[in-house]
Structures are given as C-alpha cells and as structure tokens.
Amino acid sequence: MKSTARAVVIGGGVVGVSTLYHLAKLGWTDVVLLERKELTSGSTWHAAGLLPLFNLSYSVGKLHQYSVGLYPSLEAETELNVGFSQVTNIRLATTQDRMDEYQYYAGVARTIGVDVNFLTPEQVKEIWPLCNTEGVIGAIQHPEDGYIQPADLTQALAKGARQRGATIYRNTTVTAITQQPNGEWLISTDQGDITCEHVISCSGNFARQTGAMVGLDIPVIPVEHQYIVTEQHPAIMERKKQGLPEMGVLREADSSWYMREENGGLLLGPYEHGAPCCYMDGPSDQSEYELFQEDLDRIAPHIESAIARVPAFGEVGIKKVYNGAIAYTPDGSPIIGPAWDLPNFWLNEGFTVFVERHVSGEIHGEDFSKVAALLGNTSMYQDMVNFGLHNTYSSLHPVLRGDNPDNSFSEVCYEKGFQLLYYMESLIGRAQMKQFLNFYMREHSLTSITTIQLRETWEFF
C-alpha cells in the first residue's frame, strides 16, 4: 500500500469511483481510493439505475446532460460495457399543474440544450402500448434518456481511473483520520497508513461514521427503498421477438412511482409514505451487499396505482423484491464541497442510489469551479454552492441539533421524490443568498459588507 498521495477518496461506490476517475482525468494521477469491502457493495449494486435528464436547476441539468454524454465515451475509452440503455423516458401528467411544471421545465431544457418532446395521450399509448392512458392529459419525453447498470458503470470508471494512474485499494477499512500540524491528513487503515493533502469523503451509508472521525456531524440518514421486479410478461417477450424497442422508462409523477422493462418483465419503484430510516448508528462492520426484509404492505397503494396504469404489471408473478438503503439528507440535495473548518477535507455525500439523482455521478471532489470548466459553463458554481454544508445549513437541520430522534426529515424528503414544487418553494431550505455572501466575503477577505459590495455579489456570481 502506498504511504503518500495527493488525494485520497474514501468510498468505492459509484460516487467515490467517479470522483477518483475525474480527478485522474484532470491530471491528478497521484490519487488513491480506499474501499472497506468490494466496489459497489454498499448501495450502488442494488440501484435501479435511472438517470433522467429532468431537473429544474440549470446547473444540475447540465451535469445530468454531461453524464448522459459521458457513458458512451467511457465505454469507448475502457472497452467495458457500462450498461447504458438509451430507451427514452416518459413522464405522465394527470393534472394541469403537472403539465404547467413540464412547460416551465421545457424552458430550462431548451436553455441547457436538452431535447424534450410533448406527447398527447394517444402518442403515449403508441410508445407504451401496455399503458392505460385514462386520466392522462399529456406527457413529456426525453429521447436521449434511459437507464444504466450502476455496477457496470462503476467498474468502467474504475478501469478508466486506473488507466490514468489512479490506485484503488479494496478490502481496506479506514479506522482513523487525523490532520497533522503541517495541514496534511493521516489516514489510518487496517492495511497501513497513508498521508495525503486532500481527503474526499464519498462513503454513502457510512457518511456519519466517516464524518465523526474528523468531528463532523453530517446530516445523512439512509432510508429503505423498495422496488419490485416481475417475471417475464408474454407481451413484452413478443415485442422482443418482433425486434421492437424497449418501451422506455415510464414515470407516474402524480402517483410517485417509476416503471421500466427488466429482462422481459417489469420493474416498479415507488416513493412510499413512511419509508423507515435505517442504519441509525451506521451499518455494521460486516455490512456488504446488504438488503432488508421486504414489506409489500408499505407500498400496496403504489402497486395498486401501477396495476391501474399498467395492467400487465398485475398479470405476472413477482421475481424479486429489493429493499435496500439509500442515503438522504433532510432536504434531498447532496452535500458537495469543502467541509467547514477543515482545510482540504471535501464532502461528496448524501446521494440516493438512483443515478437519476446523482448530481455527482460525475462530480469530482477537488474543486467545483473545475466542474464548471469541464462543462464549459463558468457560472456553474452558483448552483453548486447550494449543495455545500455551511453553518447556516447545519443550524436548520434537526438531525444536527439532535431534536428529531426519529429522523423524520429524511423520511419526508424521500416520500416527496415526485412532489410538485412551485416557484421558489423548498422542502426544507438551505440558506440561499447568505451562502453567496459568505463565499464572497471569504474570497475578498471582508469582515463586513456594504450596499455597494452587496450589489457586486450578483455580478461576482
């Protein structure tokens, strides 16, 4: 094992390995990743792999766009199949408010450069013949969207990182992280110690345990997420026999579930009400490829809704129910950027297992202004700063204050995965302009700010 490195990434899921790959791609070849078990053995391996381009944020939308563009090039670079199925994505609308949301999003998409088609119920039926379009008033479709196999993607990113000089140590558990008097970090593991300049925490379900090693109370609480895979359906198998394309990912936003084909059957993933938090004290030392006992009663309303919309789902048996942990912050946004009061300690935590929500599926943890340069958008930092965990943010979160013993904020955020948000509405709210002011004042070494300087902050960002 190496004794020194410029940067060390902790965590071998898709977020950590992507961080390593992009550091190496930027020229940081002296970088190391430490994974306690095998790559993808936390939440990545059981992810459903959705990656919709739909996002109301310009900056995050650009990152999603970059991700979709990365997968084919990564496959060509590494000669490994990343499991990218570009089968399109259809979002149904059963209310006018939902259609208004889609119209608003279409404006964002045009600015980003993402193709969006508006569909009539008849067009939805043509593309998704198994869908009952009763009550549907319209839909949007992303022609370039689809799903990916997260474990395959992770292995391709790992190979790409190694080809660029990065090093990955599996079965290596971090036991302590200590900052030295010279500012460097000493990471102790069960396989030896390594000293580095930068540490990037991408430890997923272990985020709170990793944070505790350096005195950080990181508000990331995993929530149980279930999805169902059915046996093969004759109608889908007949489509395959005829050489017809997959019907794509179908989303019933107003009923909070998604569905897609899976090996001749169907895969249903709901965002249920009351999904319990898990790993309250962190996963056990033996945790690897872990699932929880399924509980179909919890998602019965979503199953009934799915059968009403796609009757074929109720015509075949259940092949497998996956119930695994996905990491959530209290407001659903990931925590990206420098840790407070810890120079050169970076956070890339709080992502759900779905690649759809992986703002950092392709974010590295070194300097997010470089993400902007990578995407050719120098204004990217404005939205990225909203994902930082600042003192103003921590003061809002009961998880940090300790007065929310059931950690219901993560549960509420999970169940509102498809909630229709109105302009400037937030589930919990991180400090907005205050973050910008704090950043501006630090950059300009200010202890106070004038009205003139306040106006300048808008130009600065």
C-alpha positions as CSV (number, residue, x, y, z in Angstrom):
1,M,0.0,0.0,0.0
2,K,1.3,3.5,-0.9
3,S,2.3,5.7,2.1
4,T,1.6,9.1,0.4
5,A,-0.8,10.5,-2.2
6,R,-2.0,13.9,-3.3
7,A,-5.6,13.0,-2.6
8,V,-7.5,10.1,-1.0
9,V,-11.1,9.2,-1.8
10,I,-13.0,7.2,0.9
11,G,-15.7,5.0,-0.5
12,G,-15.9,2.7,-3.5
13,G,-19.5,3.2,-4.7
14,V,-20.3,4.9,-8.0
15,V,-19.9,8.4,-6.4
16,G,-16.4,7.6,-5.0
17,V,-15.1,5.9,-8.1
18,S,-16.5,8.6,-10.3
19,T,-14.7,11.2,-8.1
20,L,-11.5,9.2,-8.5
21,Y,-11.9,8.9,-12.3
22,H,-12.5,12.7,-12.7
23,L,-9.6,13.6,-10.5
24,A,-7.4,11.4,-12.7
25,K,-8.9,12.8,-15.8
26,L,-8.0,16.3,-14.7
27,G,-4.4,15.2,-14.3
28,W,-4.3,14.2,-10.7
29,T,-2.6,10.9,-11.1
30,D,-1.3,10.5,-7.6
31,V,-4.8,9.7,-6.2
32,V,-5.9,6.8,-4.2
33,L,-9.4,5.3,-3.4
34,L,-10.0,3.2,-0.2
35,E,-12.9,0.8,-0.1
36,R,-13.7,-1.2,3.0
37,K,-15.2,-4.2,1.1
38,E,-15.7,-4.6,-2.7
39,L,-16.5,-1.8,-5.1
40,T,-20.3,-1.2,-5.3
41,S,-21.0,-3.4,-2.2
42,G,-22.9,-0.6,-0.4
43,S,-25.9,0.9,-2.2
44,T,-24.6,1.0,-5.8
45,W,-25.1,-2.7,-6.5
46,H,-28.8,-2.7,-5.9
47,A,-29.6,0.7,-7.6
48,A,-32.3,0.7,-10.3
49,G,-30.0,2.8,-12.4
50,L,-32.4,5.6,-13.6
51,L,-30.8,8.8,-14.9
52,P,-33.5,11.2,-16.2
53,L,-32.4,14.5,-17.7
54,F,-35.4,16.1,-16.0
55,N,-34.3,18.7,-13.5
56,L,-35.5,22.3,-12.8
57,S,-32.0,23.5,-12.0
58,Y,-29.9,24.8,-14.9
59,S,-26.6,23.7,-13.3
60,V,-27.7,20.3,-12.2
61,G,-29.4,19.8,-15.6
62,K,-26.0,20.5,-17.2
63,L,-24.4,17.8,-15.0
64,H,-27.1,15.3,-16.0
65,Q,-26.5,16.2,-19.6
66,Y,-22.8,15.7,-19.1
67,S,-23.5,12.3,-17.5
68,V,-25.5,11.0,-20.5
69,G,-22.8,12.1,-22.8
70,L,-20.1,10.6,-20.7
71,Y,-21.3,7.0,-20.7
72,P,-20.8,6.2,-24.4
73,S,-17.3,7.8,-24.4
74,L,-16.4,6.0,-21.2
75,E,-17.4,2.7,-22.8
76,A,-15.2,3.5,-25.8
77,E,-12.3,4.6,-23.6
78,T,-12.3,1.5,-21.4
79,E,-13.8,-1.1,-23.7
80,L,-16.2,-2.1,-20.9
81,N,-20.0,-2.2,-21.3
82,V,-21.4,0.4,-18.9
83,G,-25.0,-1.0,-19.4
84,F,-26.4,2.2,-20.8
85,S,-29.8,1.7,-22.3
86,Q,-31.0,4.8,-24.1
87,V,-34.6,3.9,-24.3
88,T,-36.2,7.3,-23.6
89,N,-38.1,8.5,-20.5
90,I,-41.8,9.4,-20.4
91,R,-43.3,11.5,-17.6
92,L,-47.0,11.4,-17.4
93,A,-49.2,14.3,-16.2
94,T,-52.7,13.8,-14.8
95,T,-53.2,17.3,-13.6
96,Q,-52.8,20.8,-15.2
97,D,-50.4,21.8,-12.5
98,R,-48.1,19.0,-13.5
99,M,-48.3,20.0,-17.2
100,D,-47.5,23.6,-16.2
101,E,-44.4,22.2,-14.4
102,Y,-43.4,20.4,-17.6
103,Q,-43.9,23.6,-19.6
104,Y,-41.7,25.5,-17.1
105,Y,-39.1,22.8,-17.3
106,A,-39.1,22.8,-21.1
107,G,-37.8,26.4,-21.0
108,V,-34.9,25.2,-18.7
109,A,-34.2,22.3,-21.0
110,R,-34.1,24.5,-24.1
111,T,-31.5,26.7,-22.4
112,I,-29.4,23.7,-21.4
113,G,-29.7,22.1,-24.9
114,V,-31.8,19.0,-23.8
115,D,-34.4,17.7,-26.2
116,V,-37.9,17.4,-24.8
117,N,-41.0,16.2,-26.6
118,F,-44.6,16.9,-25.5
119,L,-46.8,13.9,-26.0
120,T,-50.6,13.5,-26.3
121,P,-52.2,10.5,-24.5
122,E,-52.5,8.9,-27.9
123,Q,-48.8,9.2,-28.6
124,V,-48.0,7.8,-25.1
125,K,-50.2,4.8,-26.0
126,E,-48.3,4.3,-29.2
127,I,-44.9,4.3,-27.5
128,W,-46.1,2.5,-24.4
129,P,-48.8,0.1,-25.6
130,L,-49.2,-1.5,-22.2
131,C,-50.0,1.8,-20.6
132,N,-53.6,2.7,-19.8
133,T,-53.9,6.4,-20.6
134,E,-57.2,7.0,-18.9
135,G,-56.9,10.3,-16.9
136,V,-53.6,11.3,-18.6
137,I,-53.8,14.8,-20.1
138,G,-50.3,14.7,-21.6
139,A,-46.7,13.8,-21.0
140,I,-43.1,14.8,-21.8
141,Q,-40.4,12.5,-23.3
142,H,-36.7,12.7,-23.3
143,P,-35.4,10.9,-26.4
144,E,-31.9,10.7,-25.1
145,D,-32.8,9.3,-21.6
146,G,-33.0,5.8,-20.3
147,Y,-31.2,3.8,-17.5
148,I,-27.8,2.4,-16.8
149,Q,-26.4,-0.6,-14.8
150,P,-24.6,1.2,-11.9
151,A,-22.3,-1.7,-11.0
152,D,-21.1,-1.9,-14.6
153,L,-20.7,1.9,-14.7
154,T,-18.6,1.8,-11.6
155,Q,-16.3,-0.9,-12.9
156,A,-15.7,1.1,-16.1
157,L,-15.0,4.2,-14.1
158,A,-12.5,2.2,-12.0
159,K,-10.7,0.9,-15.1
160,G,-10.6,4.4,-16.6
161,A,-9.2,5.8,-13.3
162,R,-6.5,3.1,-13.2
163,Q,-5.6,3.6,-16.8
164,R,-4.9,7.3,-15.9
165,G,-2.6,6.4,-13.0
166,A,-5.1,6.2,-10.0
167,T,-4.9,3.5,-7.4
168,I,-7.7,1.5,-5.8
169,Y,-7.4,-0.5,-2.6
170,R,-10.3,-2.8,-1.9
171,N,-10.9,-4.6,1.5
172,T,-9.2,-1.6,3.2
173,T,-11.1,-0.2,6.1
174,V,-10.4,3.4,7.3
175,T,-10.0,3.4,11.1
176,A,-9.0,7.0,11.8
177,I,-8.4,10.3,10.1
178,T,-6.1,12.9,11.7
179,Q,-4.9,16.2,10.4
180,Q,-1.2,16.8,11.0
181,P,0.4,20.1,12.2
182,N,1.6,20.8,8.6
183,G,-2.0,20.5,7.3
184,E,-1.7,17.1,5.7
185,W,-4.1,14.3,6.5
186,L,-3.0,11.0,8.0
187,I,-5.5,8.2,7.2
188,S,-5.1,5.1,9.2
189,T,-6.4,1.8,7.8
190,D,-6.3,-1.9,8.7
191,Q,-3.8,-2.3,5.9
192,G,-1.5,0.6,6.9
193,D,-1.3,4.4,7.0
194,I,-1.4,6.9,4.1
195,T,-0.6,10.6,4.2
196,C,-2.3,13.0,1.7
197,E,-3.0,16.6,1.0
198,H,-6.7,16.2,0.3
199,V,-9.4,13.8,1.6
200,I,-12.7,13.4,-0.3
201,S,-15.4,11.6,1.7
202,C,-17.8,9.6,-0.6
203,S,-18.8,7.0,2.0
204,G,-22.6,6.8,1.4
205,N,-24.3,5.0,4.2
206,F,-21.1,5.4,6.3
207,A,-21.1,9.2,5.9
208,R,-21.9,9.9,9.6
209,Q,-19.2,7.5,10.8
210,T,-16.6,8.9,8.4
211,G,-17.6,12.5,9.5
212,A,-17.3,11.5,13.2
213,M,-13.6,10.6,12.6
214,V,-12.9,14.3,12.0
215,G,-15.5,15.8,14.3
216,L,-18.2,16.5,11.7
217,D,-21.9,15.7,12.3
218,I,-23.0,15.1,8.7
219,P,-26.8,15.0,8.3
220,V,-27.1,11.9,6.1
221,I,-29.6,9.3,7.1
222,P,-30.3,6.3,4.9
223,V,-33.9,5.3,4.1
224,E,-35.2,2.0,3.0
225,H,-36.2,1.9,-0.7
226,Q,-38.1,-1.0,-2.3
227,Y,-38.6,-1.9,-5.9
228,I,-40.2,-4.9,-7.5
229,V,-39.0,-7.0,-10.4
230,T,-41.6,-9.2,-12.1
231,E,-41.4,-12.5,-14.0
232,Q,-41.3,-12.2,-17.8
233,H,-44.6,-11.0,-19.4
234,P,-45.7,-12.6,-22.7
235,A,-46.5,-9.2,-24.4
236,I,-43.0,-7.9,-23.6
237,M,-41.4,-11.1,-24.8
238,E,-43.4,-10.9,-28.0
239,R,-42.2,-7.4,-28.6
240,K,-38.6,-8.6,-28.2
241,K,-39.3,-11.4,-30.6
242,Q,-40.5,-8.9,-33.2
243,G,-37.4,-6.8,-32.7
244,L,-39.4,-3.8,-31.3
245,P,-37.5,-1.4,-29.0
246,E,-38.0,-1.2,-25.2
247,M,-40.9,0.9,-24.2
248,G,-38.7,3.2,-22.1
249,V,-38.9,4.4,-18.5
250,L,-42.4,5.4,-17.5
251,R,-43.0,7.8,-14.6
252,E,-46.3,8.4,-13.0
253,A,-45.2,11.5,-11.1
254,D,-48.6,12.2,-9.6
255,S,-48.6,8.7,-8.0
256,S,-44.9,8.7,-7.1
257,W,-43.6,5.7,-9.0
258,Y,-41.4,4.7,-11.9
259,M,-41.5,1.6,-14.1
260,R,-39.3,0.2,-16.9
261,E,-38.7,-3.1,-18.6
262,E,-36.3,-5.6,-16.9
263,N,-35.3,-8.8,-18.6
264,G,-38.6,-9.4,-20.2
265,G,-40.6,-8.3,-17.1
266,L,-41.3,-5.0,-15.4
267,L,-39.5,-3.1,-12.6
268,L,-41.6,-0.9,-10.3
269,G,-40.1,1.5,-7.9
270,P,-42.3,3.6,-5.6
271,Y,-41.5,6.5,-3.3
272,E,-43.7,5.4,-0.4
273,H,-45.1,7.4,2.5
274,G,-43.4,6.4,5.8
275,A,-40.4,4.6,4.4
276,P,-38.3,3.9,7.6
277,C,-34.9,5.3,8.2
278,C,-32.2,2.7,8.7
279,Y,-28.6,2.4,9.8
280,M,-29.3,5.0,12.5
281,D,-25.9,4.2,14.1
282,G,-24.3,3.3,10.8
283,P,-24.0,-0.1,9.1
284,S,-22.2,-2.9,10.9
285,D,-18.6,-3.7,10.1
286,Q,-19.8,-6.8,8.3
287,S,-22.3,-5.0,6.1
288,E,-21.8,-5.9,2.4
289,Y,-24.3,-6.3,-0.4
290,E,-27.0,-5.9,2.3
291,L,-30.8,-5.9,1.8
292,F,-33.6,-5.6,4.3
293,Q,-36.7,-7.8,4.6
294,E,-39.3,-6.6,2.0
295,D,-42.6,-5.2,3.2
296,L,-45.1,-5.0,0.3
297,D,-47.9,-3.7,2.6
298,R,-46.0,-0.4,2.8
299,I,-46.1,0.0,-0.9
300,A,-49.6,-1.5,-1.6
301,P,-51.1,1.8,-2.7
302,H,-48.4,2.3,-5.3
303,I,-48.7,-1.3,-6.5
304,E,-52.5,-0.8,-7.0
305,S,-51.8,2.5,-8.8
306,A,-49.3,0.8,-11.1
307,I,-51.7,-2.0,-12.0
308,A,-54.3,0.5,-12.8
309,R,-51.9,2.4,-15.1
310,V,-50.2,-0.7,-16.5
311,P,-52.5,-3.7,-16.1
312,A,-49.7,-6.1,-17.4
313,F,-47.8,-5.5,-14.1
314,G,-50.5,-7.4,-12.2
315,E,-50.6,-10.3,-14.7
316,V,-47.3,-11.9,-13.8
317,G,-45.7,-13.0,-10.6
318,I,-43.0,-11.3,-8.6
319,K,-39.5,-12.4,-9.3
320,K,-37.6,-10.4,-6.7
321,V,-38.2,-7.5,-4.2
322,Y,-35.2,-5.3,-3.5
323,N,-35.3,-3.4,-0.2
324,G,-32.0,-1.5,0.2
325,A,-30.6,1.6,1.9
326,I,-30.3,4.9,0.0
327,A,-28.7,7.9,1.7
328,Y,-30.8,11.0,2.2
329,T,-30.1,14.5,3.5
330,P,-33.1,16.2,5.2
331,D,-33.7,18.3,2.1
332,G,-32.9,15.7,-0.5
333,S,-30.0,17.6,-2.0
334,P,-26.5,16.2,-1.8
335,I,-23.7,17.7,0.3
336,I,-20.9,18.7,-2.1
337,G,-17.8,20.8,-1.4
338,P,-15.4,21.7,1.4
339,A,-16.1,20.7,4.9
340,W,-16.4,23.6,7.4
341,D,-13.3,24.4,9.4
342,L,-11.3,21.5,7.9
343,P,-9.0,22.7,5.1
344,N,-8.7,20.2,2.3
345,F,-11.4,17.9,3.6
346,W,-14.1,17.5,1.0
347,L,-17.6,16.1,1.2
348,N,-19.4,14.3,-1.7
349,E,-22.2,12.7,0.3
350,G,-26.0,12.3,0.6
351,F,-26.9,10.9,-2.9
352,T,-29.7,8.5,-3.4
353,V,-28.8,5.2,-5.1
354,F,-30.5,6.3,-8.3
355,V,-28.2,7.6,-10.9
356,E,-31.1,10.0,-11.8
357,R,-30.3,11.9,-8.6
358,H,-26.5,11.6,-8.9
359,V,-25.6,15.2,-9.2
360,S,-22.2,13.8,-8.6
361,G,-22.5,10.8,-10.7
362,E,-19.7,12.7,-12.5
363,I,-18.6,15.3,-10.0
364,H,-15.1,15.1,-8.6
365,G,-14.3,16.3,-5.1
366,E,-11.3,18.6,-5.8
367,D,-12.6,22.0,-6.9
368,F,-16.1,22.5,-8.2
369,S,-15.0,25.5,-10.3
370,K,-13.3,22.8,-12.4
371,V,-16.6,21.1,-12.9
372,A,-17.8,24.3,-14.4
373,A,-14.8,24.4,-16.7
374,L,-15.3,20.7,-17.6
375,L,-18.8,21.5,-18.7
376,G,-17.9,24.8,-20.4
377,N,-20.1,26.8,-18.1
378,T,-18.2,29.2,-15.9
379,S,-21.3,30.2,-14.0
380,M,-21.8,26.7,-12.7
381,Y,-20.5,27.4,-9.2
382,Q,-23.6,29.5,-8.4
383,D,-25.9,26.5,-8.1
384,M,-23.2,24.1,-6.7
385,V,-22.7,26.4,-3.7
386,N,-26.2,25.5,-2.7
387,F,-25.1,21.9,-2.1
388,G,-22.4,22.9,0.4
389,L,-22.9,22.2,4.1
390,H,-22.5,25.5,5.8
391,N,-23.0,26.6,9.4
392,T,-26.2,28.3,8.2
393,Y,-27.3,25.0,6.8
394,S,-26.5,23.0,9.8
395,S,-28.5,25.3,12.0
396,L,-31.6,24.4,10.0
397,H,-31.4,20.7,10.4
398,P,-32.8,18.9,13.4
399,V,-30.6,15.9,12.6
400,L,-27.7,18.0,13.6
401,R,-29.4,19.7,16.6
402,G,-30.4,16.3,17.9
403,D,-34.1,17.3,18.4
404,N,-35.5,15.0,15.8
405,P,-35.0,11.5,17.2
406,D,-36.9,9.7,14.5
407,N,-35.1,11.5,11.8
408,S,-38.4,12.0,10.0
409,F,-37.0,14.8,7.8
410,S,-35.2,12.2,5.7
411,E,-38.3,10.1,5.5
412,V,-40.5,13.1,4.5
413,C,-38.0,14.1,1.8
414,Y,-37.9,10.5,0.4
415,E,-41.7,10.3,0.1
416,K,-41.8,13.6,-1.7
417,G,-39.5,12.4,-4.5
418,F,-42.1,13.3,-7.1
419,Q,-43.6,16.3,-5.3
420,L,-44.7,19.1,-7.5
421,L,-42.8,22.2,-6.3
422,Y,-43.9,25.7,-7.1
423,Y,-41.6,28.6,-7.8
424,M,-39.1,29.3,-5.0
425,E,-40.6,26.6,-2.9
426,S,-38.3,24.3,-0.9
427,L,-38.8,21.2,1.1
428,I,-36.6,22.4,3.9
429,G,-34.5,25.3,2.6
430,R,-30.8,25.9,2.8
431,A,-29.7,29.5,3.3
432,Q,-29.5,30.9,-0.2
433,M,-28.1,34.4,-0.6
434,K,-26.4,34.2,2.8
435,Q,-24.2,31.4,1.4
436,F,-23.3,33.5,-1.6
437,L,-22.4,36.4,0.8
438,N,-20.3,34.2,3.0
439,F,-18.4,32.9,0.0
440,Y,-18.0,36.4,-1.5
441,M,-16.7,37.8,1.9
442,R,-14.2,35.0,2.3
443,E,-12.9,35.4,-1.3
444,H,-12.4,39.2,-0.7
445,S,-11.2,38.9,3.0
446,L,-14.2,41.0,4.2
447,T,-15.4,41.1,7.8
448,S,-18.4,43.3,6.8
449,I,-20.2,44.2,3.6
450,T,-21.6,47.4,2.2
451,T,-24.6,48.0,0.0
452,I,-22.3,48.6,-3.0
453,Q,-20.5,45.4,-2.3
454,L,-23.8,43.6,-1.9
455,R,-24.7,44.6,-5.4
456,E,-21.3,43.4,-6.6
457,T,-22.0,39.9,-5.3
458,W,-24.6,39.4,-8.0
459,E,-22.0,40.2,-10.6
460,F,-19.5,38.1,-8.9
461,F,-21.7,35.1,-9.3
